Amino acid sequence: MRTADAVIVGGGVTGCSLAYQLAGLGLRRILVLERRFIGAGGTGRSVGIIRQLYPTPETTQMVLRSLAVFERFGEAVGGSSTSPGPAMAIPRP
């Protein structure tokens, strides 16, 4: 019989993040279920921007903590997924 310590439905950013955190807590048999492939939904079509300006102090603190994790993510998983640089968003009139 096949068993898992955790089964996660959805292989987007939330499901994969949950799997990553559970592995960090010591779980080893984690199954991530996705209908098509990892990142096939909205996560895979995201622009991948990490902005730091938000309207509430709580959201700003959350983003700053996330940025620190993201900057060291390559060390945790191997490889690199960052290309830091400035960005500008100009709204249409």
C-alpha positions as CSV (number, residue, x, y, z in Angstrom):
1,M,0.0,0.0,0.0
2,R,1.2,3.5,-0.8
3,T,1.2,6.1,1.9
4,A,2.1,9.8,2.3
5,D,2.7,12.0,5.3
6,A,0.8,14.8,3.5
7,V,-1.3,15.1,0.3
8,I,-1.6,18.6,-1.1
9,V,-4.2,19.3,-3.8
10,G,-3.0,22.0,-6.1
11,G,0.5,22.6,-7.5
12,G,0.5,26.3,-7.7
13,V,2.4,28.7,-5.5
14,T,0.4,27.9,-2.4
15,G,0.5,24.1,-2.8
16,C,4.2,24.1,-3.6
17,S,5.0,26.5,-0.7
18,L,3.1,24.3,1.7
19,A,5.0,21.2,0.5
20,Y,8.3,23.2,0.9
21,Q,7.3,24.2,4.5
22,L,6.2,20.7,5.4
23,A,9.5,19.3,4.2
24,G,11.3,21.9,6.3
25,L,9.4,20.5,9.3
26,G,10.6,17.0,8.6
27,L,7.9,15.4,6.5
28,R,9.4,13.3,3.8
29,R,6.6,11.7,1.9
30,I,4.7,14.6,0.5
31,L,2.4,14.2,-2.5
32,V,1.4,17.3,-4.5
33,L,-1.5,16.6,-6.9
34,E,-2.0,18.9,-9.9
35,R,-4.5,18.3,-12.7
36,R,-2.0,19.1,-15.6
37,F,1.5,20.0,-14.4
38,I,3.1,22.1,-11.6
39,G,2.3,25.8,-12.1
40,A,-0.2,25.1,-14.9
41,G,-2.8,27.4,-13.4
42,G,-2.6,31.1,-12.5
43,T,0.8,30.7,-10.8
44,G,2.4,29.8,-14.1
45,R,0.9,32.8,-15.9
46,S,2.0,35.2,-13.1
47,V,4.4,38.0,-14.1
48,G,6.7,37.1,-11.1
49,I,7.0,40.6,-9.6
50,I,7.7,41.0,-6.0
51,R,6.6,44.5,-5.1
52,Q,7.1,46.1,-1.7
53,L,4.6,49.0,-1.6
54,Y,1.3,48.0,0.1
55,P,-1.4,50.0,1.8
56,T,-1.2,48.4,5.2
57,P,1.7,47.9,7.6
58,E,0.8,44.2,8.0
59,T,1.0,43.5,4.3
60,T,4.2,45.4,4.0
61,Q,5.8,43.3,6.8
62,M,4.6,40.1,5.2
63,V,6.2,41.1,1.9
64,L,9.5,42.1,3.5
65,R,9.7,38.7,5.2
66,S,8.8,37.0,1.9
67,L,11.5,38.9,0.1
68,A,14.1,37.7,2.5
69,V,13.1,34.1,1.9
70,F,13.0,34.7,-1.9
71,E,16.5,36.2,-1.9
72,R,17.9,32.9,-0.3
73,F,15.6,30.6,-2.2
74,G,18.3,29.3,-4.5
75,E,20.4,28.2,-1.6
76,A,17.4,26.2,-0.2
77,V,16.3,24.5,-3.4
78,G,19.4,24.7,-5.7
79,G,19.8,27.0,-8.6
80,S,18.5,30.6,-9.0
81,S,15.2,32.0,-9.9
82,T,15.9,35.7,-9.3
83,S,16.9,38.5,-11.5
84,P,16.7,41.6,-9.3
85,G,16.4,45.0,-10.9
86,P,14.2,48.0,-11.0
87,A,10.8,48.0,-12.5
88,M,8.3,50.7,-13.2
89,A,4.5,50.3,-13.7
90,I,2.8,53.0,-15.7
91,P,-1.0,52.9,-15.6
92,R,-2.9,53.6,-18.7
93,P,-4.7,57.0,-18.8
